[in-house]
Amino acid sequence: MLRRSSVPLTLAAVAALLMPLTTARAAEEAPTAARTPVIFVHGYNADPDVWGSLRDDFKASGYTDADLFSWGYDTGKSANEVLSGRFAAYVEQVRAQTGAAKVDVVAHSFGGLVTRWYVKYGGGTGKVAHWASLAGPNHGTATAWACAAWSQACRDMTPGSYVQDGLAEGDETPGDVAYATWWSNCDEVINPDNSVPLDGAANHAAGCLKHNDLLGDDGVSQGVRDFVGG
């Protein structure tokens, strides 16, 4: 009787000994984020390749390719009805892949509208730590009227559009998110120049730079890296 009763006791003891090892191994295998991952979002009629210079600067600052993500998307779609939802799904992929609770977002031009709609209306306030806009038409740009007849994205960028009114309603910088913008007084795309700054954001004058030159400017790059790293 003693010999038979000792068998389950021995198995239970072995299981108890192995449980901490199994738990520790599972914890080691679970993804963890050493840095908050950064998602770069390009602008209208562009692609992820525009971020080459800034990605290199981030890597020179200690980030790795595993920390940096560039989202590509069809810029002909609507910022609110289509693209913000697709971006939300991409954020979830990045969070699952990295184990990060939150992401940082760096957007150029039209990408600022897509990501702002996600933050404000798509649940992003709890999943975005820093949001940075480079030359974003945050209050619309008159130049978008030139392509509004055939492009939904351009219509979204026109002053007084549904997207513009929705983003301007109430708090422009909602939630526990740090916001920053960079704008140029020589931007040939954003008209007027003061469309970029947002109430509640850290707004930075980048000097006399063309619209796309903000993507490769050393001063803007340093400012963005200081912002998301703060």
DRENFIVEX-815705 format. One record per residue (C-alpha): x, y, z; residue number from 1. Coordinates in steps of 0.05 Angstrom, whole numbers, plus 5000, padded with zeros to 4 digits. Example, Ala and Ser with C-alpha at 12.3 -4.5 7.8 and 13.67 -1.06 7.14 Angstrom:
2
{east = 5246&north = 4910&up = 5156&paro = 1}
{east = 5273&north = 4979&up = 5143&paro = 2}
***
This chain:
230
{east = 5000&north = 5000&up = 5000&paro = 1}
{east = 5056&north = 5047&up = 5016&paro = 2}
{east = 5091&north = 5031&up = 4950&paro = 3}
{east = 5028&north = 5044&up = 4909&paro = 4}
{east = 5010&north = 5109&up = 4944&paro = 5}
{east = 5080&north = 5136&up = 4933&paro = 6}
{east = 5072&north = 5136&up = 4857&paro = 7}
{east = 5022&north = 5195&up = 4851&paro = 8}
{east = 5060&north = 5232&up = 4904&paro = 9}
{east = 5124&north = 5225&up = 4864&paro = 10}
{east = 5090&north = 5248&up = 4800&paro = 11}
{east = 5060&north = 5307&up = 4835&paro = 12}
{east = 5128&north = 5325&up = 4864&paro = 13}
{east = 5160&north = 5322&up = 4795&paro = 14}
{east = 5105&north = 5365&up = 4765&paro = 15}
{east = 5115&north = 5416&up = 4820&paro = 16}
{east = 5189&north = 5418&up = 4806&paro = 17}
{east = 5179&north = 5426&up = 4731&paro = 18}
{east = 5125&north = 5479&up = 4734&paro = 19}
{east = 5173&north = 5538&up = 4750&paro = 20}
{east = 5219&north = 5516&up = 4693&paro = 21}
{east = 5160&north = 5513&up = 4644&paro = 22}
{east = 5135&north = 5581&up = 4667&paro = 23}
{east = 5204&north = 5611&up = 4661&paro = 24}
{east = 5214&north = 5582&up = 4591&paro = 25}
{east = 5146&north = 5610&up = 4568&paro = 26}
{east = 5165&north = 5678&up = 4595&paro = 27}
{east = 5231&north = 5676&up = 4558&paro = 28}
{east = 5197&north = 5657&up = 4493&paro = 29}
{east = 5143&north = 5711&up = 4497&paro = 30}
{east = 5160&north = 5773&up = 4455&paro = 31}
{east = 5182&north = 5834&up = 4494&paro = 32}
{east = 5196&north = 5903&up = 4468&paro = 33}
{east = 5263&north = 5934&up = 4489&paro = 34}
{east = 5243&north = 5999&up = 4455&paro = 35}
{east = 5175&north = 6027&up = 4435&paro = 36}
{east = 5169&north = 6008&up = 4362&paro = 37}
{east = 5163&north = 6064&up = 4312&paro = 38}
{east = 5115&north = 6062&up = 4253&paro = 39}
{east = 5130&north = 6108&up = 4195&paro = 40}
{east = 5070&north = 6128&up = 4152&paro = 41}
{east = 5082&north = 6161&up = 4084&paro = 42}
{east = 5040&north = 6213&up = 4050&paro = 43}
{east = 4998&north = 6220&up = 3988&paro = 44}
{east = 5022&north = 6186&up = 3924&paro = 45}
{east = 5085&north = 6160&up = 3960&paro = 46}
{east = 5110&north = 6095&up = 3989&paro = 47}
{east = 5152&north = 6069&up = 4048&paro = 48}
{east = 5217&north = 6082&up = 4012&paro = 49}
{east = 5213&north = 6156&up = 4030&paro = 50}
{east = 5234&north = 6138&up = 4101&paro = 51}
{east = 5303&north = 6112&up = 4083&paro = 52}
{east = 5342&north = 6171&up = 4112&paro = 53}
{east = 5302&north = 6177&up = 4176&paro = 54}
{east = 5304&north = 6102&up = 4188&paro = 55}
{east = 5380&north = 6104&up = 4181&paro = 56}
{east = 5383&north = 6161&up = 4232&paro = 57}
{east = 5340&north = 6121&up = 4281&paro = 58}
{east = 5386&north = 6061&up = 4273&paro = 59}
{east = 5446&north = 6105&up = 4285&paro = 60}
{east = 5412&north = 6126&up = 4350&paro = 61}
{east = 5407&north = 6054&up = 4375&paro = 62}
{east = 5344&north = 6027&up = 4343&paro = 63}
{east = 5345&north = 5963&up = 4303&paro = 64}
{east = 5306&north = 5940&up = 4243&paro = 65}
{east = 5263&north = 5900&up = 4291&paro = 66}
{east = 5241&north = 5966&up = 4324&paro = 67}
{east = 5224&north = 6003&up = 4259&paro = 68}
{east = 5164&north = 5992&up = 4214&paro = 69}
{east = 5141&north = 6027&up = 4151&paro = 70}
{east = 5068&north = 6020&up = 4133&paro = 71}
{east = 5050&north = 6022&up = 4059&paro = 72}
{east = 4979&north = 6036&up = 4036&paro = 73}
{east = 4936&north = 6058&up = 3977&paro = 74}
{east = 4933&north = 6133&up = 3982&paro = 75}
{east = 4873&north = 6136&up = 3937&paro = 76}
{east = 4827&north = 6111&up = 3993&paro = 77}
{east = 4791&north = 6152&up = 4046&paro = 78}
{east = 4829&north = 6169&up = 4109&paro = 79}
{east = 4770&north = 6156&up = 4156&paro = 80}
{east = 4727&north = 6101&up = 4124&paro = 81}
{east = 4782&north = 6055&up = 4099&paro = 82}
{east = 4854&north = 6073&up = 4116&paro = 83}
{east = 4847&north = 6087&up = 4190&paro = 84}
{east = 4818&north = 6017&up = 4200&paro = 85}
{east = 4874&north = 5985&up = 4160&paro = 86}
{east = 4925&north = 6024&up = 4200&paro = 87}
{east = 4892&north = 6000&up = 4265&paro = 88}
{east = 4901&north = 5928&up = 4242&paro = 89}
{east = 4974&north = 5942&up = 4225&paro = 90}
{east = 4985&north = 5971&up = 4295&paro = 91}
{east = 4958&north = 5907&up = 4325&paro = 92}
{east = 5006&north = 5866&up = 4282&paro = 93}
{east = 5065&north = 5907&up = 4306&paro = 94}
{east = 5043&north = 5902&up = 4379&paro = 95}
{east = 5035&north = 5827&up = 4373&paro = 96}
{east = 5102&north = 5819&up = 4337&paro = 97}
{east = 5141&north = 5861&up = 4386&paro = 98}
{east = 5104&north = 5850&up = 4451&paro = 99}
{east = 5098&north = 5926&up = 4459&paro = 100}
{east = 5037&north = 5956&up = 4493&paro = 101}
{east = 5043&north = 6020&up = 4452&paro = 102}
{east = 5076&north = 6045&up = 4388&paro = 103}
{east = 5104&north = 6112&up = 4365&paro = 104}
{east = 5078&north = 6140&up = 4300&paro = 105}
{east = 5116&north = 6186&up = 4252&paro = 106}
{east = 5073&north = 6209&up = 4194&paro = 107}
{east = 5086&north = 6253&up = 4133&paro = 108}
{east = 5034&north = 6296&up = 4098&paro = 109}
{east = 4969&north = 6257&up = 4085&paro = 110}
{east = 4993&north = 6202&up = 4131&paro = 111}
{east = 4980&north = 6250&up = 4188&paro = 112}
{east = 4905&north = 6251&up = 4174&paro = 113}
{east = 4901&north = 6175&up = 4170&paro = 114}
{east = 4937&north = 6164&up = 4235&paro = 115}
{east = 4903&north = 6222&up = 4272&paro = 116}
{east = 4835&north = 6192&up = 4254&paro = 117}
{east = 4858&north = 6125&up = 4282&paro = 118}
{east = 4882&north = 6158&up = 4346&paro = 119}
{east = 4820&north = 6200&up = 4356&paro = 120}
{east = 4765&north = 6153&up = 4332&paro = 121}
{east = 4796&north = 6084&up = 4325&paro = 122}
{east = 4819&north = 6069&up = 4395&paro = 123}
{east = 4890&north = 6092&up = 4385&paro = 124}
{east = 4894&north = 6137&up = 4446&paro = 125}
{east = 4911&north = 6076&up = 4488&paro = 126}
{east = 4959&north = 6046&up = 4438&paro = 127}
{east = 5001&north = 6105&up = 4414&paro = 128}
{east = 5053&north = 6136&up = 4459&paro = 129}
{east = 5081&north = 6190&up = 4412&paro = 130}
{east = 5051&north = 6218&up = 4348&paro = 131}
{east = 5093&north = 6262&up = 4303&paro = 132}
{east = 5069&north = 6298&up = 4241&paro = 133}
{east = 5117&north = 6324&up = 4187&paro = 134}
{east = 5084&north = 6374&up = 4140&paro = 135}
{east = 5014&north = 6347&up = 4155&paro = 136}
{east = 4953&north = 6383&up = 4126&paro = 137}
{east = 4923&north = 6381&up = 4195&paro = 138}
{east = 4873&north = 6437&up = 4179&paro = 139}
{east = 4870&north = 6426&up = 4105&paro = 140}
{east = 4910&north = 6452&up = 4046&paro = 141}
{east = 4883&north = 6492&up = 3987&paro = 142}
{east = 4930&north = 6456&up = 3939&paro = 143}
{east = 4889&north = 6392&up = 3948&paro = 144}
{east = 4833&north = 6423&up = 3906&paro = 145}
{east = 4877&north = 6409&up = 3845&paro = 146}
{east = 4866&north = 6334&up = 3851&paro = 147}
{east = 4801&north = 6332&up = 3891&paro = 148}
{east = 4759&north = 6316&up = 3828&paro = 149}
{east = 4789&north = 6246&up = 3822&paro = 150}
{east = 4822&north = 6231&up = 3889&paro = 151}
{east = 4787&north = 6216&up = 3955&paro = 152}
{east = 4851&north = 6230&up = 3992&paro = 153}
{east = 4855&north = 6299&up = 3961&paro = 154}
{east = 4783&north = 6312&up = 3980&paro = 155}
{east = 4801&north = 6292&up = 4052&paro = 156}
{east = 4857&north = 6343&up = 4051&paro = 157}
{east = 4815&north = 6402&up = 4027&paro = 158}
{east = 4795&north = 6454&up = 4079&paro = 159}
{east = 4726&north = 6441&up = 4109&paro = 160}
{east = 4723&north = 6368&up = 4087&paro = 161}
{east = 4687&north = 6316&up = 4130&paro = 162}
{east = 4754&north = 6290&up = 4153&paro = 163}
{east = 4780&north = 6359&up = 4170&paro = 164}
{east = 4718&north = 6377&up = 4208&paro = 165}
{east = 4718&north = 6312&up = 4246&paro = 166}
{east = 4791&north = 6319&up = 4267&paro = 167}
{east = 4781&north = 6391&up = 4288&paro = 168}
{east = 4720&north = 6376&up = 4330&paro = 169}
{east = 4732&north = 6380&up = 4405&paro = 170}
{east = 4802&north = 6363&up = 4428&paro = 171}
{east = 4853&north = 6363&up = 4371&paro = 172}
{east = 4902&north = 6323&up = 4412&paro = 173}
{east = 4861&north = 6274&up = 4453&paro = 174}
{east = 4882&north = 6222&up = 4503&paro = 175}
{east = 4946&north = 6205&up = 4538&paro = 176}
{east = 4987&north = 6214&up = 4475&paro = 177}
{east = 5046&north = 6262&up = 4464&paro = 178}
{east = 5036&north = 6301&up = 4399&paro = 179}
{east = 5087&north = 6341&up = 4358&paro = 180}
{east = 5087&north = 6374&up = 4290&paro = 181}
{east = 5140&north = 6402&up = 4244&paro = 182}
{east = 5122&north = 6454&up = 4191&paro = 183}
{east = 5158&north = 6497&up = 4140&paro = 184}
{east = 5144&north = 6567&up = 4115&paro = 185}
{east = 5170&north = 6546&up = 4047&paro = 186}
{east = 5125&north = 6485&up = 4039&paro = 187}
{east = 5096&north = 6487&up = 3969&paro = 188}
{east = 5042&north = 6434&up = 3985&paro = 189}
{east = 5014&north = 6458&up = 4051&paro = 190}
{east = 4975&north = 6523&up = 4042&paro = 191}
{east = 4970&north = 6559&up = 4088&paro = 192}
{east = 5032&north = 6542&up = 4128&paro = 193}
{east = 4995&north = 6547&up = 4194&paro = 194}
{east = 4952&north = 6487&up = 4175&paro = 195}
{east = 5004&north = 6441&up = 4208&paro = 196}
{east = 5007&north = 6462&up = 4282&paro = 197}
{east = 4956&north = 6432&up = 4329&paro = 198}
{east = 4928&north = 6457&up = 4395&paro = 199}
{east = 4960&north = 6416&up = 4450&paro = 200}
{east = 5019&north = 6393&up = 4409&paro = 201}
{east = 5092&north = 6413&up = 4411&paro = 202}
{east = 5096&north = 6452&up = 4345&paro = 203}
{east = 5163&north = 6463&up = 4312&paro = 204}
{east = 5183&north = 6511&up = 4256&paro = 205}
{east = 5231&north = 6473&up = 4210&paro = 206}
{east = 5255&north = 6533&up = 4172&paro = 207}
{east = 5251&north = 6542&up = 4096&paro = 208}
{east = 5243&north = 6471&up = 4071&paro = 209}
{east = 5205&north = 6441&up = 4013&paro = 210}
{east = 5149&north = 6393&up = 4029&paro = 211}
{east = 5189&north = 6329&up = 4019&paro = 212}
{east = 5254&north = 6359&up = 4045&paro = 213}
{east = 5228&north = 6352&up = 4117&paro = 214}
{east = 5238&north = 6277&up = 4108&paro = 215}
{east = 5314&north = 6283&up = 4102&paro = 216}
{east = 5330&north = 6345&up = 4142&paro = 217}
{east = 5380&north = 6335&up = 4197&paro = 218}
{east = 5347&north = 6384&up = 4245&paro = 219}
{east = 5278&north = 6353&up = 4236&paro = 220}
{east = 5307&north = 6283&up = 4243&paro = 221}
{east = 5341&north = 6301&up = 4309&paro = 222}
{east = 5278&north = 6334&up = 4334&paro = 223}
{east = 5235&north = 6274&up = 4318&paro = 224}
{east = 5284&north = 6226&up = 4351&paro = 225}
{east = 5288&north = 6269&up = 4413&paro = 226}
{east = 5212&north = 6272&up = 4416&paro = 227}
{east = 5197&north = 6198&up = 4411&paro = 228}
{east = 5255&north = 6181&up = 4456&paro = 229}
{east = 5232&north = 6229&up = 4511&paro = 230}
***
